[in-house]
Structure formats: C-alpha cells, structure tokens
C-alpha cells in the first residue's frame, strides 16, 4: 500500500504572525472498510488509515482518529494558528504500520 | 421423546424469529456504547456545536461533513445507521485555529449523523443532522 499513498496538502506560502489559516489535506488511499465482499463472497479485510496528525514546529495542531466510515482518499480540512515562520508536518498512520509524511514551510510576511 | 418433523420446523422457526428480533436494536446499542465510551456517562446537552451536512447525499460513499464547536477540546462524529457508528474523532492541539473540522464520510443509508463535542470545561455538547442517501456507501 505504501507505494500508492500519495499525500497532498495545501498550505499558504505566507501568513501574518498569529494569523489563522486553513489547511487542506488529502491522501490517496483506498480505505477498505472491512465490510465489503469480493466476487466469491469473502470479506475483504480492513485496510485503512487510522490516524492523522498535524504539527507546527513540534506543537500539535490537530490529531484525528479515522474509522472505516471515512471515504476513499481521506480529505481533512482544519484551521491552524501560525505564531512564527516554520514548518507544518503532516503524518498519516496506516493499519499495516506504514507511516506517510509530508511537510510544508510557511513564511511570515 | 421423539421430535417430529412438524415440531422441529416450529422450533426452528421460533429460533430464527428470536435471532432476528434480538439483532434489530444492535445498531442503537452500538451508538450508545460509542457515546458512553467518549463521554464516560456524562450528560450531553444540545447546542453550541454546528454540524453542517447535506440534506440529500446522492452518493453515500462521499458525504461532505463539517463540524465546529468553539471551545471544544475534541469532537466525535457518529453515523447512527452505519454497521460501525464511529466515523472520526478530532482532537484539537494548542495551535488549532478554530475548533472545526471538515471531512468526507461514508453513509450506508438514510440516517442521522451526530456530533458530540467535549468542551474544555469538561461538559459535552451534541448536534444532529439527518442525511438522505440515495446510493449507499460501505459497498452495501
């Protein structure tokens, strides 16, 4: 699964100090719910991303627990405060133990 | 005592009827269990939380849901009609800008979506919205 999961995030390049900005994230993942059956009637085992976290310069912004009811290619949108210039770090945790990471820098201007 | 065919059929029929009756409220109790696990049995008051869901979802596989509750420490989303009611739990950190989240969820059928917020003072708030689903998600 690790090779298919492609994280995408949208972060503004510039923000004023202390400004609240909106972050949009999406990762390509099939989010197999464990409820579906294949053509032979066998249950397809669950395989989802079960946790997502976003940190800014080591401080937590949001920590989301995901369940199988989250759609394919999980999309999350949330707000963050930018106290200084730095880097947002986004992390997704897969059921199979894989961890997908990406980061985006933001400047104060 | 010998079991006649007729006795057997009646007995088996009752067994099936009983099994289907007892499985009916299963979803409801799952929802209550999820709520109890999140709140620890505390009272949940409605209000102070906004749950934005479409009235009609053409495709249950991706239903956009937005929830916001100023002053919340975490927000749990529940789909009361799904085989597994839990959907997601947002836990807000110190740099969270607004206590809100937006995601896309799966709904197997027309049902009520519920959001419960745990406020920073330890109280709980809830909001509900009914979503009409024309094509179910979860591969049903």
Interface residues (C-beta under 8 A of the other chain):
Chain A: X20 X21 X22 X33 X35 X36 X37 X55 X56 X59 X60 X61 X62 X63 X64 X65 X66 X67 X68 X69 X70 X71 X72 X74 X75 X76 X77 X78 X79 X80 X81 X83
Chain B: X61 X62 X63 X79 X82 X83 X84 X86 X87 X88 X89 X90 X91 X92 X93 X94 X95 X96 X97 X98 X100 X101 X102 X103 X104 X105 X106 X107 X137 X138 X139 X140
